[in-house]
Amino acid sequence: MPGSALKRLAAHYVEAVYGPTDRDREPWRQEGEERTRADYQRIPWRGQRIERRPGAVCQALFGAPDAEQDDAMRERGCGGTAVVREGRC
């Protein structure tokens, strides 16, 4: 099995077990435990485009390419690079 397939499998597992129950909501719109669990969310795709970066844990483990909502994430203190600042999103 290629390494990229194992990486996708691991990312899917992390999100399924630890991620938010509603992965369609933006991290800044989630509250309580769901907001904490947003750190484990994988990259949300819209068709062939990356909608926004993954949560902090997934960014640290798997990296993060540029995304459509990077500016919105930065405005809310969520970072816009592969390294997330102290503020949670």
Stockholm file with secondary structure:
# STOCKHOLM 1.0

chainA/1-89         MPGSALKRLAAHYVEAVYGPTDRDREPWRQEGEERTRADYQRIPWRGQRIERRPGAVCQALFGAPDAEQDDAMRERGCGGTAVVREGRC
#=GR chainA/1-89 SS CCHHHHHHHHHHHHHHHHSCSCTTSCGGGCCHHHHHHGGGCCCCEETTEECSCCCHHHHHHHCCCCCTTHHHHHHTTSCSSSSCCSSCC
#=GC SS_cons        CCHHHHHHHHHHHHHHHHSCSCTTSCGGGCCHHHHHHGGGCCCCEETTEECSCCCHHHHHHHCCCCCTTHHHHHHTTSCSSSSCCSSCC
//
